[in-house]
């Protein structure tokens, strides 16, 4: 069965159960929503989304617009095809710009600028003059989309993503309880957790931190390094 991510509302219920506050008496919805957003932002660092984007390249095209790379944190490959839908057509791989070796190619500069060296721009323009279906494609990694409402599906791709976010939110909740004495007293009374001493709470926090660190180490996705070998076409 294909994985279906939960809505923010359904996921908030999971987090509240993990924090032993199933009715949300201590952790309001806005606070748990902040936990979820922070965990998703952190997830973007060690489990980024795989992103592929394509744009037509015309004889008068001189580069890519900022919105073409908006939301990308890294790019690892740039290539052009005569026809994106036909795998039999020619493919041109443009190398990563390695200025230390005097090689011109593409480079992601900042967050909104994908620079392609002029020599490759001219070559793509000449190709587009001979074929009006030339397409430029990029492969990279993007940030997770943050939910905007309780009905929003979380930007999670599989159960591993969901497990990592749960562990992170759980850690954030216990950190808040450990740092706020008044909140801790409220949590004891409202959730019938009167048997949890401050020492035990510190132990729960330590266990949750270890669980999150372990989940992050085991689940980190190694990003592909940019391809900077000599340009090839076949």
N, C-alpha and C positions, 0 to 999 in steps of 0.2 A: 504494500500500500504506500502511495506517495505521501510524503510528510506534508502536513498542513500546519503552518505556524498559527499560534493562538492570537486572539485579539488582545489589546492592552488590558481590557477589563478582565478577561479570563486569566491572563497571566498575572495580573495583580492579585487575584485570589490565590494563586499558587504561592506567590511570595509571602503573602500574609500568613498562610499556613506554615511556611518554613520558618517564619519569625514568631510562631506560637501566638499569633494575634489574628485568628481567623475572622473575627467580626470587624476588624479595622478600628478597634476602640482606641488604640495608642498611635498607630501609624496611619495618618489620613491619606486619602487617595492621592493628593498632590505630592506628598512625600514619597510614596512608593513609585509614582510616575517619574519623579526625579531619579530614583534609584535605577529604574529601567532605562531611562535616557542615558545616564552615566555609563551603565554597563554596555549599552549598544555602542557608544562612542569608543569605549575601550576595546570592544570586540573588533572594531574597524582596524585597530593597530595590529592585532595578532591573528585575526581571521577575516581578512578583507574580502569583499565581494569580487568575484571575477567579472570583469567588464569587457565587452567587445562593442566597438562602435564603428560605423562606416559612413562615408560621405562621398558623393559624386565628385570627381575631379574633372573640371572643364578646361578648355584651352586658356581661359582668362583667370583661372584660379591661381592665387599667389600665396596661399597659406590656409590655415584652419582658423575658424572663429573661436573665441574664448568659450562659448557654450558647448563646443564639441568636446572639450576635455573637462568641463565643469563637473565637480564631484569626484574626480579621479585623484588618487594619492600617488600612484605610480603607473608608469607605462613600461612594458618590457619588449614590445615588438610593434613595428610599423611596416605595413606592406601595401602594395597596390595590386589590383587584379583588373583584367580586361572585363570580366563579367563576374560579379560576386556570386551569382547563382549557378555558375557552371564551373565545377572543379577541374575541368579539362583545359580551361583557358590559362594563359600565361600569368605567372606571379612574379612580382618584383619585390624582393626584401630589401628595405632601406636600413643601413646599419645605424647603430647608436653613435652619436657624435663623440668620438674619442679624440679630444683636441691634443692630448699628450702625445699621440702618435700622428697628429696632423690629418686625422680622418674626419671628413665632413659627413653629417647625417642628420638625425633628428635628436632633439633634446627637449625634455619637459622642464621648462623654466618657471619656477613658482607653481601656482595651482591652476592658472588659467591660460598659460601660453605653451603651446607645442610648436617649437621652432624646427623648421625643415630647411636645411642648407640650400642656398640658391641653385647649386648645380643640380640638386634633385628636383627642385621646383621646375626648372627648365625641362628636365627630362620627362617629368610627368606631363607638362604642358604639351610637349611634342608628341607624346604617346596619345594624349587626349585628342589631338588634331587628327590622328589616324583612326581613332576608335572612340566613339561617343559614349561608351559604357564603362570607362575607367573609374574604379572605385578605390578610395583610400580607406584602409582599415587599421584600427589600433587595438591592441590587446593590453589590458592593464588591470589595476585593482582600484576599487572604489569604496567610499565610505558607506556605512549603514544608514538607511533612511530612518529618521526619528519619527515615532508615531505622533499624529496631530489630534487624535480623538480616541475615546475608549473603543470605538468600533474599528480602529485601524489595525490591520494585521501587522505583527512585528516583522521586521526585516531579518528573518532567520531562515536559513536554508536547510537545516537538518537538525536532528535531536542533539547533536554535539553542540551546536550553537546555543540551543535552548538550555542545555545543562550548564554551560559556561556562564550564561547570563543569570541563571538562578543562583549559582554559587557566588557570583559577584554581588547581587542584590542582598543575599543573605548576610554576607560579610558587612555590607554597608549598614544594614539594620542593626546588627550587634555592635558595630562601632558607635552608632548613635546612642544606643542604650548605655554603653559603657562610658561615654563622654558626658552624658546628661543625667545627673543624679535624680532630678525631679521626674524625668521621663521614665527612668528605671523604676521609681516608686509607683508611678502610674501603671506601668506594665505589670508589676507584681500584683496590684490590686485588680486591674481590669481583666486580666487574662488567667487569674487563678494560678499564677506561677509563684506563689508565695514561698515555695521550697527552694527557689533559686537565690543563693547568696551572691554578694558582689564577687567573691572569689570564683564561684561557679560560673558567673556570667563572663568573667575574664577567660575562664577555660573554654567556654562556648565560643567566644570571639577568637581565641587562638586556633581552635579547631576549624572554624569557618575560614580564617585566613589561610591556613595550611591547605584546606580543601580547594580554595580558589587558586592558590599558587600552583598546586598540583594539576588542576584542570587546565590552567593556562599553559603550563609547560608541556603537557601531553598533547594539547590540541592546537598549538601554534602551527600555522601554515607557513612554510618557508617560501618566500617570494622568489619568483624567477628573476634572475639578473638580466639586464638589458642585453640583447644580442648585438655585439659590436664586431663581429667578424666581417670579412670583406663582403661587399654587396653581391648577391647572386640573383639570377633570374632564370626561371625554367618553366 
